[in-house]
Amino acid sequence: MHLISPHEVLTRRYDIVQHASSTNRNVAAALLGKVRSLGRCRHLFTANLEVTPDNGHYRQFVASLKFADRVVAVSEAVKRSVENDFGRKVDWIVPNGFDAEFFDPAVAVPGPEGSGYFLWVGIIEERKRPDVLIELARRCPDQRFLAVGRQAEWDRDWLGEMRGVENCVHLGAVDRKRLRELLAGARGFIFPSEREGLPLSVIEAVGMGVPAVVQPKSSMPEIVEEGRNGWLRDAADLDGWVDRVQFLANMDDAEWKACSARARESAVGRYSWDRVADGYREVYERTVE
């Protein structure tokens, strides 16, 4: 795999042009591929979000669905959204994948924060429900909560609210090595988002053997199985979230390690690159038939 130049897009012919991000450049490249091949090139679009009209790339997403010859969704939730909200048939579901060799608890070492804390990862914006994280920290003063990710510039000042809670610490954006360190020391993963295509952060967390607490909404129940690799709790049920935090914090080592092993197994079995490659192999073969 290599990065192609704009010149190559204009001069070469392709059997398939695939994209996931709905940008003007990607839509244009797909259309140019079809023109250059006199219509023989197939346009394959991977829908990876549940898109709403307030999304900055809503029009490009609609155009991608309109012009694509085949559509892949990354989750059942995205498939439902595409078919119900946009009236476009989804041909296949192929999930997002993660690097199971890199995000492996057997080779990871916790960072300077040590271990035993609860971790949040994501852009800090209202849709991700940082208010749940902050309230959890207030209600569980004996536990540590670490937040990774940048503050969304279009949203309220969540970081200011976090600074007012002593046991809730914002670490900013981190690279993947630092993220692996943080996951290696986490006791649990907190992810109360309202809507996700198929969140890689949750996949990587359970892949690292970190049990996750998520909402029973959108695509989250496709990753997290109640009692196996985490728990599903509605954001309105804050007592339920507190209960799961305390449950994880008070697990004995043997019980937590068994839960961690189940989490790791669930992610590798469904979201390893080998599994995703098998899915796309069928997609490509069927697309060019």
Secondary structure by P-SEA (a helix, b strand, c coil): cccccaaaaacccccccccccccaaaaaaaaaaaaaacccbbbbbbbcccccccccaaaaaaaaaaaccbbbbccaaaaaaaaaaccccccccccccccccccccccccccccccbbbbbbccccccccaaaaaaaaaacccbbbbbbccccccccaaaaaaaacccccccccccaaaaaaaaaaccbbbbbcccccccaaaaaaaaacbbbbbcccccccccccccccbbbbcccaaaaaaaaaaaaaaccaaaaaaaaaaaaaaaaacccaaaaaaaaaaaaaaaac
